[in-house]
């Protein structure tokens, strides 16, 4: 399947738009329902993190892409970058926030962060190994 790409505004409500498009696409491709559910949660967390912690791309948007190969779903969320590198927060029973990347890591077979001059991409492989190596 060729990559599907969606550009959404840099705002929290874009998580809903990204979830809807991703879930619809994965269901149409008859991806395992458990992997679809995991992808839905993961894309929500990644878009939310991009809005909360990073800048938008130059056009004021966030890019969400996904591919499916042999039942393995790879999701990428690209933003304009931030001063800090995404990493799971330490465990805390009292923290009201900071669990997003721990949730992503829990569902992911692999995940990683790619930096370039155009911004930052957080990618996740669900349902099996990625076609790339995690960082």
ZIZILIN-V538821 format. One record per backbone hydrogen bond with DSSP energy under -1.0 kcal/mol. NH is the residue of the N-H (numbers start at 1). CO is the residue of the C=O. If there is no record, write none. Layout:
((NH	CO) (NH	CO))
This chain:
((4	66) (6	64) (8	62) (10	60) (11	9) (14	11) (15	12) (18	14) (19	15) (20	16) (21	17) (22	18) (23	19) (24	20) (25	21) (26	22) (27	23) (28	24) (29	25) (30	27) (31	26) (36	32) (37	33) (38	34) (39	35) (40	36) (41	37) (42	38) (43	39) (44	40) (45	41) (46	42) (47	43) (48	44) (49	45) (50	46) (51	47) (52	48) (53	49) (54	50) (55	81) (57	61) (60	57) (62	8) (63	78) (64	6) (65	76) (66	4) (67	74) (69	72) (72	69) (73	126) (74	67) (75	124) (76	65) (77	122) (78	63) (79	120) (80	55) (103	99) (104	100) (105	101) (106	102) (107	103) (108	104) (109	125) (110	125) (112	123) (114	121) (116	119) (119	116) (120	79) (121	114) (122	77) (123	112) (124	75) (125	110) (126	73))
